[in-house]
């Protein structure tokens, strides 16, 4: 029996993911790296390559072959807890990818065309070696979950506001000293973990993030572990409404944040906005 046929026989329909075709390779399956017959399984939708047990840690991936780009029907790719230092540019061919797990690796950057993964909804980058926030992520317009905790980030780019659908943004255990004003435009945010950073102040329009769960879902990862002075930590713990009141008093806004309901894109043609975002994204990718 050919190894390709052997792999195909190991495919299973995952009941947790709508019966999608799934293959799991761990431990000795990866002793010589990924088998190249794997990349002929064009029907594959879920690929799990993350070690689960201590014994499997002896067989971690150090490189992801460029042929991964041939698995164009992948929806989920799990690569946690390996030894990856870089990703191939061909990863951007996976245009149907919805979830990508890359936590516990050694990544410092992402491929230039990573932002082409426009179906991506969930991205896990915990415990890598990012010192700068990967700008490519900001152009993932379908993203709803992003975890970049436990890296070495010191700042966020203003482009984070492009992730307009993001609901969960986890940033705890970094070295972030300040937040860009544009984070206040991310009005879909419900969960924002900023704990264990070096923040001394929040942007004055932070109270616009009215959906944040800080006020009613107490969690030490929200904001604890920062040397906050503006506003003080006890006010931040009470949530966006109290934060808004604090800044209204500080700034002398008698009627609250004067621009709290302002939308700079209000009244503009959605197609024009989409065209603008494409131009910005392609310029970033060097296509213009």
ABEGO torsion letter per residue (X at the ends): XBAAAAAAAABBBBAAAGGBBBBBBBEAAAAAEBBAAAAABAABABBBABBABAAAAABBBABBBAAAAABAABABBBABGBABABBBAAAAABAABABBBABGBABABBBAAAAABAABABBBABGBABABBBAAAAABAABABBBABGBABABBBAAAAABAABABBBABGBABABBBAAAAABAABABBBABGBABABBBAAAAABAABAAAABBBAAAABGBBBAOBBAAAAAAEAAAAAAAAAAAAGBAAEBAAAABBAABGBBAAAAAAAAAAAAAAAAGAX
